[in-house]
């Protein structure tokens, strides 16, 4: 079971207190975008074995959305941070790199 900490209210809880919202750091395409861009936004998602960035909502608490960095194979959570950021904070990237040498932040489109 995942143990997450809400970066807004500071509550640490099991994943059942939160609700997953899919992959984080996506460029959202809507009206006026090309068919290819909209299709990619709707249907194409990363599904890595290893480090993954996800959106979560603290449904049984403050109700706010946040991002979490975790390993999909080990369920290790490297950290959580505000959903208003465009990329993970440096301390979370450093924690990932310390445990997963060779890992690098991918550029999101």
TIDO-944876 format. One record per atom (N, C-alpha, C, O): residue number from 0; residue in one letter; atom name; x, y, z. Coordinates in nm, 3 decimals, m for minus. Layout:
% residues N
NUM	a	CA	X	Y	Z
...
% end
This chain:
% residues 109
0	x	N	0.084	m0.117	0.000
0	x	CA	0.000	0.000	0.000
0	x	C	0.088	0.124	0.000
0	x	O	0.191	0.130	0.068
1	x	N	0.047	0.223	m0.077
1	x	CA	0.120	0.349	m0.082
1	x	C	0.089	0.433	0.042
1	x	O	m0.024	0.436	0.090
2	x	N	0.191	0.499	0.091
2	x	CA	0.174	0.597	0.198
2	x	C	0.212	0.732	0.138
2	x	O	0.327	0.752	0.098
3	x	N	0.115	0.823	0.130
3	x	CA	0.137	0.953	0.070
3	x	C	0.122	1.062	0.174
3	x	O	0.052	1.045	0.273
4	x	N	0.188	1.176	0.149
4	x	CA	0.173	1.293	0.236
4	x	C	0.119	1.408	0.152
4	x	O	0.177	1.443	0.049
5	x	N	0.011	1.466	0.196
5	x	CA	m0.046	1.581	0.126
5	x	C	0.046	1.701	0.149
5	x	O	0.069	1.739	0.264
6	x	N	0.098	1.763	0.043
6	x	CA	0.188	1.876	0.062
6	x	C	0.117	2.003	0.110
6	x	O	0.183	2.099	0.150
7	x	N	m0.014	2.005	0.106
7	x	CA	m0.090	2.123	0.147
7	x	C	m0.125	2.120	0.295
7	x	O	m0.097	2.215	0.367
8	x	N	m0.186	2.010	0.341
8	x	CA	m0.228	2.004	0.481
8	x	C	m0.133	1.921	0.568
8	x	O	m0.147	1.920	0.690
9	x	N	m0.036	1.852	0.506
9	x	CA	0.064	1.779	0.583
9	x	C	0.019	1.644	0.636
9	x	O	0.095	1.580	0.709
10	x	N	m0.100	1.599	0.602
10	x	CA	m0.151	1.471	0.651
10	x	C	m0.085	1.357	0.575
10	x	O	m0.077	1.359	0.452
11	x	N	m0.037	1.258	0.649
11	x	CA	0.020	1.138	0.590
11	x	C	m0.083	1.027	0.605
11	x	O	m0.134	1.003	0.715
12	x	N	m0.113	0.959	0.494
12	x	CA	m0.213	0.855	0.501
12	x	C	m0.195	0.749	0.394
12	x	O	m0.114	0.764	0.303
13	x	N	m0.272	0.643	0.407
13	x	CA	m0.270	0.537	0.308
13	x	C	m0.338	0.585	0.180
13	x	O	m0.413	0.682	0.181
14	x	N	m0.310	0.517	0.071
14	x	CA	m0.363	0.558	m0.059
14	x	C	m0.515	0.562	m0.062
14	x	O	m0.573	0.630	m0.147
15	x	N	m0.582	0.491	0.028
15	x	CA	m0.728	0.492	0.030
15	x	C	m0.784	0.628	0.073
15	x	O	m0.902	0.656	0.051
16	x	N	m0.701	0.711	0.134
16	x	CA	m0.744	0.845	0.173
16	x	C	m0.733	0.943	0.055
16	x	O	m0.781	1.056	0.062
17	x	N	m0.669	0.898	m0.051
17	x	CA	m0.644	0.981	m0.168
17	x	C	m0.708	0.916	m0.291
17	x	O	m0.751	0.801	m0.286
18	x	N	m0.712	0.989	m0.399
18	x	CA	m0.764	0.934	m0.524
18	x	C	m0.667	0.968	m0.636
18	x	O	m0.633	1.084	m0.657
19	x	N	m0.623	0.865	m0.708
19	x	CA	m0.529	0.886	m0.818
19	x	C	m0.596	0.953	m0.937
19	x	O	m0.712	0.926	m0.967
20	x	N	m0.521	1.040	m1.003
20	x	CA	m0.576	1.113	m1.116
20	x	C	m0.496	1.097	m1.243
20	x	O	m0.510	1.178	m1.335
21	x	N	m0.413	0.995	m1.251
21	x	CA	m0.339	0.970	m1.375
21	x	C	m0.203	1.038	m1.377
21	x	O	m0.154	1.088	m1.276
22	x	N	m0.146	1.038	m1.495
22	x	CA	m0.011	1.089	m1.515
22	x	C	m0.004	1.240	m1.494
22	x	O	m0.095	1.313	m1.534
23	x	N	0.103	1.285	m1.432
23	x	CA	0.123	1.428	m1.407
23	x	C	0.204	1.491	m1.520
23	x	O	0.265	1.421	m1.602
24	x	N	0.203	1.620	m1.523
24	x	CA	0.284	1.702	m1.615
24	x	C	0.249	1.680	m1.762
24	x	O	0.338	1.679	m1.848
25	x	N	0.122	1.663	m1.791
25	x	CA	0.078	1.650	m1.929
25	x	C	0.039	1.787	m1.983
25	x	O	m0.013	1.871	m1.910
26	x	N	0.062	1.808	m2.112
26	x	CA	0.010	1.928	m2.178
26	x	C	m0.132	1.895	m2.221
26	x	O	m0.153	1.803	m2.301
27	x	N	m0.226	1.968	m2.169
27	x	CA	m0.365	1.940	m2.201
27	x	C	m0.405	2.010	m2.330
27	x	O	m0.383	2.130	m2.346
28	x	N	m0.463	1.934	m2.420
28	x	CA	m0.509	1.988	m2.548
28	x	C	m0.661	1.981	m2.552
28	x	O	m0.721	1.882	m2.512
29	x	N	m0.721	2.087	m2.599
29	x	CA	m0.867	2.091	m2.605
29	x	C	m0.914	2.153	m2.734
29	x	O	m0.853	2.131	m2.839
30	x	N	m1.020	2.229	m2.729
30	x	CA	m1.075	2.292	m2.850
30	x	C	m0.968	2.374	m2.922
30	x	O	m0.891	2.447	m2.860
31	x	N	m0.965	2.359	m3.053
31	x	CA	m0.869	2.433	m3.133
31	x	C	m0.738	2.360	m3.157
31	x	O	m0.656	2.405	m3.236
32	x	N	m0.718	2.246	m3.090
32	x	CA	m0.595	2.170	m3.111
32	x	C	m0.613	2.076	m3.230
32	x	O	m0.724	2.051	m3.275
33	x	N	m0.502	2.026	m3.279
33	x	CA	m0.510	1.931	m3.390
33	x	C	m0.566	1.798	m3.341
33	x	O	m0.562	1.768	m3.222
34	x	N	m0.618	1.720	m3.434
34	x	CA	m0.672	1.589	m3.397
34	x	C	m0.565	1.501	m3.336
34	x	O	m0.592	1.428	m3.240
35	x	N	m0.443	1.505	m3.390
35	x	CA	m0.334	1.424	m3.336
35	x	C	m0.299	1.464	m3.193
35	x	O	m0.281	1.378	m3.107
36	x	N	m0.289	1.595	m3.167
36	x	CA	m0.258	1.642	m3.032
36	x	C	m0.366	1.600	m2.932
36	x	O	m0.336	1.555	m2.822
37	x	N	m0.491	1.615	m2.973
37	x	CA	m0.602	1.579	m2.883
37	x	C	m0.605	1.429	m2.859
37	x	O	m0.630	1.385	m2.746
38	x	N	m0.581	1.349	m2.962
38	x	CA	m0.578	1.204	m2.946
38	x	C	m0.465	1.163	m2.852
38	x	O	m0.484	1.079	m2.765
39	x	N	m0.348	1.222	m2.870
39	x	CA	m0.234	1.191	m2.783
39	x	C	m0.265	1.226	m2.638
39	x	O	m0.231	1.152	m2.546
40	x	N	m0.330	1.341	m2.618
40	x	CA	m0.365	1.383	m2.482
40	x	C	m0.465	1.285	m2.419
40	x	O	m0.452	1.251	m2.301
41	x	N	m0.563	1.242	m2.495
41	x	CA	m0.666	1.154	m2.439
41	x	C	m0.619	1.012	m2.414
41	x	O	m0.653	0.952	m2.312
42	x	N	m0.540	0.957	m2.506
42	x	CA	m0.516	0.813	m2.504
42	x	C	m0.373	0.769	m2.476
42	x	O	m0.353	0.657	m2.429
43	x	N	m0.273	0.852	m2.502
43	x	CA	m0.135	0.808	m2.486
43	x	C	m0.080	0.850	m2.350
43	x	O	m0.070	0.968	m2.319
44	x	N	m0.045	0.751	m2.271
44	x	CA	0.010	0.776	m2.138
44	x	C	0.134	0.689	m2.118
44	x	O	0.147	0.581	m2.175
45	x	N	0.223	0.740	m2.036
45	x	CA	0.339	0.662	m1.995
45	x	C	0.291	0.552	m1.900
45	x	O	0.199	0.574	m1.821
46	x	N	0.353	0.438	m1.906
46	x	CA	0.325	0.331	m1.812
46	x	C	0.457	0.263	m1.779
46	x	O	0.477	0.145	m1.811
47	x	N	0.547	0.338	m1.716
47	x	CA	0.682	0.286	m1.697
47	x	C	0.693	0.186	m1.582
47	x	O	0.614	0.188	m1.488
48	x	N	0.791	0.103	m1.592
48	x	CA	0.833	0.024	m1.478
48	x	C	0.946	0.103	m1.416
48	x	O	1.057	0.109	m1.470
49	x	N	0.919	0.164	m1.306
49	x	CA	1.018	0.252	m1.243
49	x	C	0.955	0.383	m1.202
49	x	O	0.838	0.388	m1.164
50	x	N	1.032	0.489	m1.210
50	x	CA	0.989	0.621	m1.163
50	x	C	0.875	0.674	m1.250
50	x	O	0.882	0.673	m1.372
51	x	N	0.770	0.721	m1.183
51	x	CA	0.653	0.774	m1.251
51	x	C	0.599	0.892	m1.170
51	x	O	0.605	0.893	m1.047
52	x	N	0.546	0.991	m1.241
52	x	CA	0.489	1.109	m1.176
52	x	C	0.339	1.107	m1.196
52	x	O	0.290	1.096	m1.309
53	x	N	0.266	1.118	m1.086
53	x	CA	0.120	1.103	m1.090
53	x	C	0.051	1.219	m1.021
53	x	O	0.109	1.289	m0.938
54	x	N	m0.076	1.237	m1.057
54	x	CA	m0.162	1.334	m0.990
54	x	C	m0.245	1.259	m0.886
54	x	O	m0.292	1.148	m0.911
55	x	N	m0.261	1.320	m0.770
55	x	CA	m0.342	1.263	m0.663
55	x	C	m0.427	1.373	m0.602
55	x	O	m0.389	1.490	m0.603
56	x	N	m0.543	1.335	m0.548
56	x	CA	m0.632	1.429	m0.480
56	x	C	m0.656	1.378	m0.338
56	x	O	m0.682	1.260	m0.317
57	x	N	m0.646	1.467	m0.244
57	x	CA	m0.668	1.432	m0.103
57	x	C	m0.818	1.437	m0.074
57	x	O	m0.868	1.535	m0.018
58	x	N	m0.889	1.332	m0.114
58	x	CA	m1.036	1.332	m0.106
58	x	C	m1.090	1.329	0.037
58	x	O	m1.195	1.388	0.064
59	x	N	m1.022	1.263	0.127
59	x	CA	m1.069	1.255	0.266
59	x	C	m1.000	1.357	0.355
59	x	O	m0.986	1.336	0.476
60	x	N	m0.958	1.466	0.295
60	x	CA	m0.889	1.571	0.371
60	x	C	m0.920	1.706	0.311
60	x	O	m1.036	1.746	0.303
61	x	N	m0.817	1.776	0.268
61	x	CA	m0.834	1.913	0.220
61	x	C	m0.895	1.921	0.080
61	x	O	m0.941	2.028	0.039
62	x	N	m0.896	1.810	0.006
62	x	CA	m0.958	1.808	m0.127
62	x	C	m0.872	1.861	m0.239
62	x	O	m0.918	1.869	m0.352
63	x	N	m0.748	1.898	m0.211
63	x	CA	m0.662	1.957	m0.314
63	x	C	m0.587	1.851	m0.394
63	x	O	m0.558	1.742	m0.345
64	x	N	m0.555	1.887	m0.519
64	x	CA	m0.475	1.803	m0.607
64	x	C	m0.328	1.830	m0.584
64	x	O	m0.289	1.944	m0.557
65	x	N	m0.246	1.724	m0.594
65	x	CA	m0.101	1.738	m0.583
65	x	C	m0.036	1.632	m0.670
65	x	O	m0.103	1.544	m0.724
66	x	N	0.095	1.641	m0.685
66	x	CA	0.171	1.544	m0.763
66	x	C	0.254	1.458	m0.670
66	x	O	0.297	1.503	m0.563
67	x	N	0.276	1.334	m0.711
67	x	CA	0.361	1.241	m0.635
67	x	C	0.459	1.174	m0.731
67	x	O	0.424	1.140	m0.844
68	x	N	0.581	1.157	m0.685
68	x	CA	0.683	1.084	m0.759
68	x	C	0.700	0.950	m0.690
68	x	O	0.730	0.945	m0.570
69	x	N	0.682	0.841	m0.765
69	x	CA	0.694	0.709	m0.703
69	x	C	0.750	0.608	m0.801
69	x	O	0.753	0.632	m0.922
70	x	N	0.794	0.497	m0.749
70	x	CA	0.844	0.386	m0.830
70	x	C	0.730	0.286	m0.845
70	x	O	0.678	0.236	m0.745
71	x	N	0.693	0.255	m0.968
71	x	CA	0.580	0.165	m0.991
71	x	C	0.613	0.020	m0.958
71	x	O	0.522	m0.060	m0.938
72	x	N	0.740	m0.016	m0.953
72	x	CA	0.778	m0.153	m0.923
72	x	C	0.786	m0.179	m0.773
72	x	O	0.746	m0.286	m0.726
73	x	N	0.836	m0.081	m0.698
73	x	CA	0.857	m0.102	m0.554
73	x	C	0.755	m0.028	m0.467
73	x	O	0.749	m0.051	m0.346
74	x	N	0.675	0.061	m0.527
74	x	CA	0.579	0.147	m0.459
74	x	C	0.646	0.248	m0.366
74	x	O	0.579	0.308	m0.282
75	x	N	0.776	0.268	m0.380
75	x	CA	0.847	0.368	m0.301
75	x	C	0.805	0.508	m0.348
75	x	O	0.807	0.537	m0.467
76	x	N	0.768	0.591	m0.253
76	x	CA	0.729	0.729	m0.284
76	x	C	0.850	0.819	m0.255
76	x	O	0.902	0.820	m0.144
77	x	N	0.892	0.893	m0.357
77	x	CA	1.008	0.982	m0.342
77	x	C	0.969	1.118	m0.289
77	x	O	1.053	1.191	m0.236
78	x	N	0.843	1.154	m0.303
78	x	CA	0.798	1.281	m0.250
78	x	C	0.670	1.328	m0.317
78	x	O	0.629	1.276	m0.421
79	x	N	0.607	1.426	m0.256
79	x	CA	0.487	1.488	m0.310
79	x	C	0.510	1.638	m0.318
79	x	O	0.591	1.692	m0.243
80	x	N	0.439	1.704	m0.408
80	x	CA	0.458	1.846	m0.427
80	x	C	0.336	1.907	m0.493
80	x	O	0.248	1.835	m0.542
81	x	N	0.330	2.038	m0.494
81	x	CA	0.216	2.113	m0.544
81	x	C	0.184	2.079	m0.690
81	x	O	0.275	2.059	m0.771
82	x	N	0.057	2.072	m0.722
82	x	CA	0.014	2.044	m0.859
82	x	C	0.036	2.164	m0.951
82	x	O	0.024	2.150	m1.073
83	x	N	0.067	2.278	m0.896
83	x	CA	0.086	2.397	m0.978
83	x	C	0.228	2.410	m1.033
83	x	O	0.259	2.508	m1.100
84	x	N	0.313	2.314	m1.007
84	x	CA	0.450	2.320	m1.058
84	x	C	0.459	2.250	m1.194
84	x	O	0.385	2.155	m1.221
85	x	N	0.550	2.297	m1.277
85	x	CA	0.564	2.240	m1.411
85	x	C	0.661	2.123	m1.416
85	x	O	0.660	2.047	m1.513
86	x	N	0.742	2.108	m1.315
86	x	CA	0.830	1.991	m1.305
86	x	C	0.862	1.966	m1.158
86	x	O	0.846	2.056	m1.075
87	x	N	0.907	1.845	m1.126
87	x	CA	0.933	1.812	m0.985
87	x	C	1.040	1.902	m0.924
87	x	O	1.132	1.945	m0.993
88	x	N	1.027	1.931	m0.795
88	x	CA	1.131	2.009	m0.725
88	x	C	1.266	1.936	m0.729
88	x	O	1.271	1.814	m0.741
89	x	N	1.372	2.013	m0.720
89	x	CA	1.506	1.958	m0.730
89	x	C	1.534	1.854	m0.622
89	x	O	1.603	1.755	m0.649
90	x	N	1.484	1.873	m0.500
90	x	CA	1.512	1.777	m0.393
90	x	C	1.451	1.640	m0.424
90	x	O	1.508	1.537	m0.387
91	x	N	1.337	1.637	m0.492
91	x	CA	1.276	1.509	m0.530
91	x	C	1.356	1.446	m0.643
91	x	O	1.378	1.324	m0.642
92	x	N	1.399	1.525	m0.740
92	x	CA	1.483	1.471	m0.848
92	x	C	1.614	1.416	m0.791
92	x	O	1.663	1.312	m0.837
93	x	N	1.672	1.486	m0.692
93	x	CA	1.796	1.439	m0.629
93	x	C	1.773	1.308	m0.554
93	x	O	1.859	1.219	m0.559
94	x	N	1.659	1.294	m0.485
94	x	CA	1.629	1.170	m0.412
94	x	C	1.614	1.053	m0.509
94	x	O	1.658	0.942	m0.479
95	x	N	1.552	1.078	m0.623
95	x	CA	1.536	0.973	m0.723
95	x	C	1.671	0.934	m0.779
95	x	O	1.702	0.815	m0.790
96	x	N	1.752	1.033	m0.815
96	x	CA	1.884	1.006	m0.873
96	x	C	1.973	0.931	m0.775
96	x	O	2.053	0.846	m0.817
97	x	N	1.962	0.960	m0.645
97	x	CA	2.045	0.891	m0.545
97	x	C	2.012	0.742	m0.539
97	x	O	2.101	0.660	m0.518
98	x	N	1.886	0.707	m0.559
98	x	CA	1.846	0.566	m0.552
98	x	C	1.842	0.498	m0.688
98	x	O	1.848	0.376	m0.696
99	x	N	1.832	0.576	m0.793
99	x	CA	1.824	0.522	m0.929
99	x	C	1.927	0.592	m1.017
99	x	O	1.891	0.677	m1.099
100	x	N	2.056	0.559	m1.001
100	x	CA	2.160	0.624	m1.082
100	x	C	2.129	0.606	m1.231
100	x	O	2.085	0.500	m1.275
101	x	N	2.153	0.711	m1.307
101	x	CA	2.126	0.705	m1.449
101	x	C	1.988	0.753	m1.487
101	x	O	1.958	0.774	m1.604
102	x	N	1.902	0.770	m1.387
102	x	CA	1.768	0.821	m1.413
102	x	C	1.779	0.967	m1.457
102	x	O	1.865	1.041	m1.408
103	x	N	1.692	1.008	m1.548
103	x	CA	1.691	1.149	m1.586
103	x	C	1.547	1.194	m1.607
103	x	O	1.460	1.115	m1.646
104	x	N	1.524	1.319	m1.581
104	x	CA	1.391	1.380	m1.599
104	x	C	1.362	1.389	m1.747
104	x	O	1.441	1.444	m1.823
105	x	N	1.250	1.335	m1.788
105	x	CA	1.215	1.342	m1.930
105	x	C	1.140	1.470	m1.959
105	x	O	1.070	1.522	m1.872
106	x	N	1.156	1.519	m2.078
106	x	CA	1.085	1.639	m2.117
106	x	C	0.942	1.601	m2.156
106	x	O	0.921	1.508	m2.233
107	x	N	0.847	1.672	m2.103
107	x	CA	0.707	1.647	m2.131
107	x	C	0.663	1.738	m2.244
107	x	O	0.705	1.853	m2.253
108	x	N	0.577	1.685	m2.330
108	x	CA	0.528	1.764	m2.443
108	x	C	0.390	1.814	m2.414
108	x	O	0.330	1.883	m2.498
% end
